[in-house]
Amino acid sequence: MYLKSFDYVAPKSMEELLQVLKENPDARPIAGGQSLLPMLKLRIFDPGLLVDLMYIKELQQISLVGADEIHIGAMVKHSRVINAPEIRENVPILSSTAEHIADIQIRNRGTIGGSVCEADPSADYLPTLFVLDASVELQSLNGIRTVPIRQFIVGPLTTAIDEGEILTKVIVKRNTNNFAVEKYARRQADFAVASVTAICDVQSDGLIKDIRVAVGAQRNGPVRLEKLERAVVGKNRDNIDISEIAQSARDELDPLSDLHGSAEYRKDVTVNMLKRVLSQLILEGGRD
Ligand SMILES: Cc1cc2nc3c(=O)[nH]c(=O)nc-3n(C[C@H](O)[C@H](O)[C@H](O)COP(=O)(O)OP(=O)(O)OC[C@H]3O[C@@H](n4cnc5c(N)ncnc54)[C@H](O)[C@@H]3O)c2cc1C
């Protein structure tokens, strides 16, 4: 279907951008356009005005802040998340996650801010940002606020962003612990049917100091498996039955059910992925 006609502006500064958004309540920001343009073609949205974020320099920056924070501008593309040394060296799980997104063309256009604002329940970044306890910075003419990612994602395709606000950056803390990113999709470049991401810190004596696990492709957005985490942390790997722990996480899952897979099927796939991820991180981690 052809796009409906709309007006277009490309502000050159943050001030100009925020002013345009304030004056035009029906305006919609466009980042890489990889999710928005298909939706405009399907006529799911009918914005009077598209506001291009491409020329706002602040949104392109990646910076190391203080001892352990990495601030990633909303307009940083997936391909840059994969390759930027600041991200690869300090949060390798995020670079590895971006490698799973779509194909090279989409990774060269799509942005981290666009993906987070889209809040697709099967998107790849979200489970990883959940295990990293990331937060996002939002800015409007009323000021700046920082919101934990788990509060920002309200539901499928729904976020806590207010009218006139823009997501300016994603903030993550340095984390170089062992990690795993697993995704199952029907074809290469598809969204996940099931996905698991996890970070784990196992000491050389087998003590599990920290573990964080999240699953994607869930009905209301990613889920942190907190019961599983509590069952494992502080224990020694020699006293853990990985298979039983992965099975018991089944109760915490609430997957989507659609033409790509029923909820039951997705639960089975996710539990199997959990077994693999936990074995890899807990049984093999921390060994010299
Ligand atoms: C064929 C195909 C396959 C794909 N496969 C995958 C996949 O496997 N995994 C995956 O994770 N993703 C996948 N995607 C989605 C892709 O990652 C997109 O890049 C991403 O979802 C949106 O990023 P964007 O920069 O293109 O945002 P846009 O499409 O420009 O915007 C998306 C939404 O966010 C809003 N928005 C954008 N930036 C901001 C901001 N800074 N502040 C406030 N609102 C903002 C827009 O108004 C819009 O509502 C796929 C997309 C396509 C077309």
The ligand as an SDF file (V2000), in Angstrom:
LIG
                    3D

 53 58  0  0  0  0  0  0  0  0999 V2000
   12.0290   -7.2490    8.0440 C   0  0  0  0  0  0  0  0  0  0  0  0
   12.3660   -6.7890    9.4430 C   0  0  0  0  0  0  0  0  0  0  0  0
   12.9480   -7.6960   10.3120 C   0  0  0  0  0  0  0  0  0  0  0  0
   13.2710   -7.2960   11.6050 C   0  0  0  0  0  0  0  0  0  0  0  0
   13.8150   -8.2210   12.4650 N   0  0  0  0  0  0  0  0  0  0  0  0
   14.1340   -7.8560   13.7110 C   0  0  0  0  0  0  0  0  0  0  0  0
   14.7230   -8.7900   14.5990 C   0  0  0  0  0  0  0  0  0  0  0  0
   15.0040   -9.9330   14.2650 O   0  0  0  0  0  0  0  0  0  0  0  0
   14.9770   -8.3640   15.8690 N   0  0  0  0  0  0  0  0  0  0  0  0
   14.7090   -7.0880   16.2870 C   0  0  0  0  0  0  0  0  0  0  0  0
   14.9550   -6.7740   17.4430 O   0  0  0  0  0  0  0  0  0  0  0  0
   14.1790   -6.1700   15.4530 N   0  0  0  0  0  0  0  0  0  0  0  0
   13.8970   -6.5240   14.1850 C   0  0  0  0  0  0  0  0  0  0  0  0
   13.3530   -5.5890   13.3400 N   0  0  0  0  0  0  0  0  0  0  0  0
   13.0890   -4.2240   13.8220 C   0  0  0  0  0  0  0  0  0  0  0  0
   14.3460   -3.3550   13.6800 C   0  0  0  0  0  0  0  0  0  0  0  0
   15.2700   -3.7060   14.6830 O   0  0  0  0  0  0  0  0  0  0  0  0
   14.0780   -1.8490   13.8130 C   0  0  0  0  0  0  0  0  0  0  0  0
   15.2870   -1.2390   13.5310 O   0  0  0  0  0  0  0  0  0  0  0  0
   13.6240   -1.3100   15.1470 C   0  0  0  0  0  0  0  0  0  0  0  0
   12.5320   -1.9610   15.6840 O   0  0  0  0  0  0  0  0  0  0  0  0
   13.1500    0.1180   15.0350 C   0  0  0  0  0  0  0  0  0  0  0  0
   14.2270    0.9720   14.9140 O   0  0  0  0  0  0  0  0  0  0  0  0
   14.2060    2.2200   13.9590 P   0  0  0  0  0  0  0  0  0  0  0  0
   15.3880    3.0200   14.3060 O   0  0  0  0  0  0  0  0  0  0  0  0
   14.0720    1.7730   12.5580 O   0  0  0  0  0  0  0  0  0  0  0  0
   12.8900    2.9970   14.4690 O   0  0  0  0  0  0  0  0  0  0  0  0
   11.6780    3.6380   13.6490 P   0  0  0  0  0  0  0  0  0  0  0  0
   11.0420    2.6140   12.8120 O   0  0  0  0  0  0  0  0  0  0  0  0
   12.0850    4.9060   13.0070 O   0  0  0  0  0  0  0  0  0  0  0  0
   10.7290    4.0160   14.8950 O   0  0  0  0  0  0  0  0  0  0  0  0
   10.0850    3.0120   15.6530 C   0  0  0  0  0  0  0  0  0  0  0  0
    9.1370    3.6770   16.6530 C   0  0  0  0  0  0  0  0  0  0  0  0
    9.8580    4.3270   17.6920 O   0  0  0  0  0  0  0  0  0  0  0  0
    9.5940    5.7400   17.6900 C   0  0  0  0  0  0  0  0  0  0  0  0
   10.8960    6.3500   17.9650 N   0  0  0  0  0  0  0  0  0  0  0  0
   12.0430    6.1090   17.2880 C   0  0  0  0  0  0  0  0  0  0  0  0
   13.0810    6.7150   17.9050 N   0  0  0  0  0  0  0  0  0  0  0  0
   12.5590    7.3810   18.9600 C   0  0  0  0  0  0  0  0  0  0  0  0
   13.1350    8.1940   19.9860 C   0  0  0  0  0  0  0  0  0  0  0  0
   14.4590    8.4440   20.0630 N   0  0  0  0  0  0  0  0  0  0  0  0
   12.3030    8.7140   20.9410 N   0  0  0  0  0  0  0  0  0  0  0  0
   10.9810    8.4640   20.8860 C   0  0  0  0  0  0  0  0  0  0  0  0
   10.3770    7.6880   19.9570 N   0  0  0  0  0  0  0  0  0  0  0  0
   11.1680    7.1600   19.0090 C   0  0  0  0  0  0  0  0  0  0  0  0
    8.9940    6.0530   16.3310 C   0  0  0  0  0  0  0  0  0  0  0  0
    8.1140    7.1680   16.3990 O   0  0  0  0  0  0  0  0  0  0  0  0
    8.2540    4.7570   16.0370 C   0  0  0  0  0  0  0  0  0  0  0  0
    7.0140    4.7450   16.7120 O   0  0  0  0  0  0  0  0  0  0  0  0
   13.0260   -5.9560   12.0300 C   0  0  0  0  0  0  0  0  0  0  0  0
   12.4670   -5.0310   11.1240 C   0  0  0  0  0  0  0  0  0  0  0  0
   12.1500   -5.4350    9.8410 C   0  0  0  0  0  0  0  0  0  0  0  0
   11.5790   -4.4200    8.8860 C   0  0  0  0  0  0  0  0  0  0  0  0
  1  2  1  0
  2  3  1  0
  2 52  2  0
  3  4  2  0
  4  5  1  0
  4 50  1  0
  5  6  2  0
  6  7  1  0
  6 13  1  0
  7  8  2  0
  7  9  1  0
  9 10  1  0
 10 11  2  0
 10 12  1  0
 12 13  2  0
 13 14  1  0
 14 15  1  0
 14 50  1  0
 15 16  1  0
 16 17  1  0
 16 18  1  0
 18 19  1  0
 18 20  1  0
 20 21  1  0
 20 22  1  0
 22 23  1  0
 23 24  1  0
 24 25  2  0
 24 26  1  0
 24 27  1  0
 27 28  1  0
 28 29  2  0
 28 30  1  0
 28 31  1  0
 31 32  1  0
 32 33  1  0
 33 34  1  0
 33 48  1  0
 34 35  1  0
 35 36  1  0
 35 46  1  0
 36 37  1  0
 36 45  1  0
 37 38  2  0
 38 39  1  0
 39 40  1  0
 39 45  2  0
 40 41  1  0
 40 42  2  0
 42 43  1  0
 43 44  2  0
 44 45  1  0
 46 47  1  0
 46 48  1  0
 48 49  1  0
 50 51  2  0
 51 52  1  0
 52 53  1  0
M  END
$$$$
